Amino acid sequence: MASPQLLAYIQSLLRNGYREDQVRAYLLRGGYTAYDIEDAFRQLHQQTVLSASTAGPPPWLWIAGAVLGLSIGGILVAFFFAAPTAQLTLRAAPAQVEVRAGDSVTINDVVTSSGTVTVTHTLKDQTGNPVAFPVQQLLPGKGKQERSVPLDIPQKLPPGTYVMEVSAVDAKGKEATTTFSISVLAAKASCSDGIQNQAETGVDCGGQCASCPEVVSPGVPPTQPTGPITTAPPIAECPGGCNDYDFNTDDACIENQCVHTDKPAICGNGICNAGETSVTCPQDCGAGPSGPNADQVVEEARTVAPDDADRAVALCGSLPKATDRDGCFSVVASSAGKSDLCAQIVEDITRDQCLIDFALSKNEFDVCERIGNRYLRGSCNSLRNLRQLEQQRAVDEAYLDAAAAQAPPQPSGPQPTLCAEPRPSSCADNNDPVCADNQFTYKNACFACSTLSVSSYLAGACA
């Protein structure tokens, strides 16, 4: 089932006037699979049909249905008592479309059958050759069976796009097959991956791994170490950064650890510090039952955001509910015209929506790389490519218009007729004079074009 973010993004593009074929092309270029795109459009179409059906059918349709029901009732009874027809259907999709070599990917299967079924998962390259051992399982029973199957990706599988083929075969030999693409990323570097990387001086040794063995000539005993064996310290870094999205703290990465230091106590920082009261600082300590509610705080933050973004952020931070704060930060970012303020939002979906709004409404496509959701990030990049194409097309059209305006005017009056090849070898004797481009008058066009020095002519005698 397509994600709510993908459905919302497709609906926003359709509302902005883009055709379905354009949206499909943009999503494919953004990294979506054809399966995900078609599944999303199928859900949207189903929602449209269900919405249209709420009005109910016209009265005449009820009458027609009753008559039709009586006429085919016998057929339905026959079908009810007939032996059930064997059926086999298969649907499969990955829980994630990207996976690192050495990790596992979860495949969600839905199999409907009338008996025992054998399901096989095979990972293949683009030429159809298997790159991992097929995983085969037996599903006893019948009816609809849903399950999640974890499959291991080989550690040394090269990065690239691969095809997962899922097939189901029942006891009578009936088969159903489906395929989808999976992007395999490079394996995470480690001291046991069999690759010389991460500043290693040898394969899985040296650098931040254990020391490499000493290479000596045959027959010469290796030198024994005289002190403790040490390894290089790991690179000092804080994976994922240290931004805790709390404007009340200063964030830093110190000795491979994230350190968050409280900022000095000021009114409006969202914390009721010592010495502050509901009278001296209602933003932080509350204003009692008659104080402003969340909507009033958001409206005030919206008003001050264009001139004082820091104060607007402080107002949002004073809201006690996380959902209210996130909504307020989104409003402030839009009102101030600063996409960096979207980083204050804690909830992932709300933060991504805040960022992509800048791409949609302000053509600010630097935000694409800050979007966490892979699908929305791909869509943002596709939209950037579309806008660039539209800008280039506008430039091309302006150039063509300018060139057309500067083009010399086309000659007016009758245009000469070119003589066709091959030249005539004999002509009729009719009198229909023409003026050849050699300024001689000929009896008719045939006589003119039979002359090799003539290439074109005009009707009528030369002046």
N, C-alpha and C positions, 0 to 999 in steps of 0.2 A: 504493500500500500504506500502510495506517495506521501512524503512528509507534508505537514501543514505549511511549512515555509515555502516549499516548491509550489503548492497549490495557490498560496497567496500571491507569490511572485508572478505566476502565469496570469492570474486574474487581473493583477495591476497592469501588466503589459496589454492585455486584451482591452481593458478599459481605456488605455491611452491610444487606442486605434490600431495596434499592430494586428496583422492577420495571423491565423493559427499556423500557416506554413512558415511565416517569418519567425514566430516564437519557437517552433520546433528546430529551425536551423540555428537560432541563437543558442538554444540549450545544448544542442549537439556540439557546437563549437566550444561551449563552456565546460564540457567534460561529462555531461549527463549521458547515460546509456539510452538507447532507443526504447528499451523495456520500461525504464522509469518514466520517460516522457509520455509514452502511449498510456501507461497506467494512470498517470496524472490527468491526462485529457479524458480518459474513460470515466474517472471519478467525477470530473467537472461536468461532463455530459449527463451522467446519471443524476447529479444534483439538480441540473436544469430540468430534466424530465420529471423528477419528483416534485419540484416546485410548481411546474406547470400542471401537474395532475391534482393539486390540492383543490382546484376549482370544482372538480367533480365532473362526470360525463353528463351530456344532455339527456333529457328524459327519453327521447326516441331510442338512444343507445341501449337503455335498460330493456326496452321492449324487444329490440332486435336481438339482444343477448339472450333473453328468455326463450324466444322462438328457436334460435340457433342451438341453445342448450338442449331443448326437447328433441331436436332433430338428430343430434349426434350422441344422445344419451346412450343408445345401444352400443355405439362404437366404444364409448368410454368404459362401459361395463365389461366389454370384451377385453379391453386392454388391462383392466384391473385384475381380471382372473387369468390372464395369459402369463406364461412363464417369464420371469424378469429377464431383460436383455443384458448381457454382460457389458459392462462399461469400464473404461480405464481413462482417467484424466490425471494430468500431472501439472503442477505449478511449482516453480522454485525461484528463489531470489536470494541474493546475499544480504546478510545483515549490515555489511560494510563493503564498499566498492574498492577500498584501498587496504592493502595488508603488506606487512614487511615479510621478506623471506625469513624463514625460521619461526614465524608466528603461525597462528591458526585463524581461519576464517569460518564464520558460522553461516551455514546454508539453511534457509527456512523452506521446508518442503510441505506441499499439500497434495496428498495422493487420494484419489477416489477410485475404488475398485469393488468387484464382486467376489473377490477371494484373495488368496495369498499373492503377494507381489514382491519381486526382487528389484531393489533400487540401487543403481550404480552411479557414483560420482567420479568423473574423470577430468583432470586438469590437462589441457592441451595448449600447444603453442599455436601461432597464427596459421601454420601449415597443416594443422590437424594432428600432429604427433603428440602422444602423451608425454608429459614431463614429470609425472608423479604416479605412484602406484594407484590404480583405481580402488576406490573404497566401495565395497558391495555389502548390502544389508538386506535381510529378509523381513518383510512386514506381514505377519499373519493376520487373519481376520479379513473383514470387508467393511465397506462404507468409507467415510471420509476420515483420513488420518493426517494430523498435523504434527510436525516435529521440527526440532532444530538440530542440525548435524555439524559438529566442529570438525574441520578438515585441516591437517597440517600442511604448511607450504614448505617445500625443501629449503634448507638453509642456504645452499649455494645456487639457488635459482636466479638467473640474471634479471635485473629490473626490466619491466616492460608490461605490455598488455597481453593477457592470456584469456583463454576461453574455458569456462566451466561447462561441461556437458553432463546433464542429469537425465538418466533414462530409467524407465520403469517397464518391467515385463511381467505379465501375469502367467498363471499356470497353463493357459491355452496359447501362449506365444504372442498375444497381443502386446504391442509396444507403444509407449508414448515417450517423446524426447523433447527437451527444452535446453537452450543454451543462453549464456549471458557472459559479459566480459568482466574481468577482475584485473585491476592494476596492482602489480607487485612492485613494491619499493625495495631498495637495497637493504640488506640485512643490517641491523644495528651493530655497529662496531663493538668488538669485545676482544678479550685476550684468548679466546678459544674458537674464533670463527674461521681459522685457516687462511686468513688474508693479512698481508702486511699493510696496516693502516694505522690511524691515530698516533702518528709519530713513532711507530715501532721501528727498531733497527733491523729486525728480522721478522719472520712469520710468527706472530703471537709471542714475541719476546722483545725486550728492550723498551725504551720509553717508559710508559706508565705500566707496562707488564713486567713479568719477571725477567731478570737478566738473561741474555742469550748465552748459550754454552760457548766456551772458548774453543776455537778451531786450531788444532795443532797438527804438525806433520806426523805421518805414521811412525809408530815406535817411540814417540816422545810423550811422556806423561804430562797431562795438563797441569798447569799451575794451580795450586790450591789457594782459595781466597784467604787473606790474613785477617779480615774484619767481617762485620755483619753485612749480609747482602741487603742492599737497599734498592728500592725502585723509585723512579721519578714521581714526584707528587702529582696528583691529578690536576688538570687545568682548573683554576679557580673560576667557577661560573655558577650562576643560579639558573637552572633550567626553567624556562617559561617566564623569566623576569621576576621582579619583586613588587610590582604594582599591586597593592591590595585594594585599590579603588576606594580608599578612604582618604578624603581630602583633609582629615585631621592629623595625618601622619606624614612624615618624610620617609621615603623608602630608599634603601640602598642595599647593595650586595657587598658584604664585607667578609673576607676569608671564606668564600663559598657558602655563606649563610645570609639569608634575607633579614635585614634589621629594619624595624619600623619604629621611628621615634616620634612621640607625641609633639605636635606643634604647640607653641605658647597659647595659653588660654586667652581667647578673645570672644567677645559676644558675636554670635552668628556662626560659630564653628560646629554647632550641633551637639555640644557637650555642656551640661550644666556644671561649670567649674565652681570651685570654692569662691565665695564672694558674690556670685551671680544669683539673682532671684527672679521670680516671675514678673516682678515690677521693673527691675533694672535690665533684664535680658529675656523678654518673653519668647524670642526665637529659640533659645536653648532650654529654658526652664519651664516653658508652658505659660499660658495666660489664663488658666482657669476655665470654668465652664463657658464664660463669655468670650474666650479668646478665639482667634481665627481658626477655621477648620482647614482640612487638607486642600480643598478647592481654592480657598482664599490665599493660602500660601503659594500654591502653584501659579495662580493668577498674578500675584505680586512678583514672583520670580520671573514670569514671562515679561512683565513690564520693565523690570530693571535690567534684564539680561543684555539688551543691546549696548547699554552704557556701563554696566558694572557686572561683568560675568561672575566675578569672585563672590560678590554678595548674593547673586542669584543661586550659585552653587551652595552657599552656606544656608540659604533659606530651604532649599531642597533637602539638605542634610539634616535639618531640624525635624523633618517628618518622622514619626515613630515607626511607620509601616514600611517595609522594604519595597513593596509594590508601588506605594505612593511615591517613594523617593525615586525609584527608577523611572516612573512616568514623568515626574517633575524634571529630572535630568534630561530626558528626551525632549521635553518642551523647551527647556533652557537652551539646549544645543541648537535646536532649530531657530529659536528667536534670536540668539546671538550670532547665528551663522558660523559656528565653530564646531567642526566635526570632532575635534579633540575632546570636547566635553562628553561625547558618547562613552568615553572610557570610564566615566563615573558610574555607569550603569552596571549592576552586578549580574542580573539575569541575562543569560546568553542570547536568547531569542530577541528580547527587547533591545539589547545593545546592537545586535546585527541589524535589526530593523531600523534603528536610529542611523546607523552608518549608511545603509543602502538608500535611505531617503535622500541623503546628500548626493548620491550618484544620480538618482532619478530626477530630482527637482533642481539641482544646482550643477549637474555635470561635473561633480568633484569625484573623479575616479581614483584618486590616491587612496580612498578609503577601502578599495576592493581588497587589498592585501591585509587589512585589519579585521575583515569579517571572518569569524570563526567557523561558521557553517560552510562546508565545502560546496554544497549546491548553490547557496546564495553567492558565495565568492565567485564561482564559475559564471553564474548569471550576470554578476556585476561586470566581470571582464568581457563577457559577450556584449553587454550593453555598451561598454566603452568602445569596442571594435565597431559596433553599429554606428555610434555617434561620429566616430572618426571617418567612416565611409560616407555618412551623410554630409559631413563638412567638406570632404574631398569632392563629392559630387556637386555640391553648391559652388565650390571654386571652379570646377570644370565647366559648369553651365555658365557661370559669369564670364569665363574666358571665351567660350564659344559665342556668347551674345556680343561681347566686345569685338571679336573677330568679324562677326557677321555685320556689325555696324560699320566697320572700316573697309569691308569688301567693296571693290569697284562695282558700280551699277551694271546690271546685265543689259546688253544691247536690246533696243526695242525694234519692232518691225519684223517682217518675215525673215526666217532663218534659212540659210542655204541647205539644200538637200545633197547629201554625200552620194557619190557614185558607188554602186555595189560591185563587189568582185564575185566572179570573174567579169571582165568587160564583155559587152555584147558583140557578136561577130556579124550580125545582120539586124536591120531595123525596118519597121513599117514606115510607109510614106505619108503618115498623117501629119497635118500641119498644126503643131502645138508648140510655138516657139518658146525657147528658154534662153536665159543669159548665163553663160558659163563663167567660171572664175577667171578665165583668160580674157574676159570682156568681149567675146565674140558671141553673136546670136546664132543658135542652131535651130533647125526645123522642129525638133522635138528632143526630149531628154535622152532618148536612145542614141541619137546621133552625137549629142554632146559627150556622153560617157564612153562612146566608142573611140573617142580621141584621148590618147594616153596622157596628154598634157592637162586634161581637165580632171579635177578631183571633186567639184561640187557645182551646183547651178541653182538659179532662181527662176521661178515661173515668169514668163513674159520676156519680151525682147529687151536687149540692152539699150539704155538711153543714148 
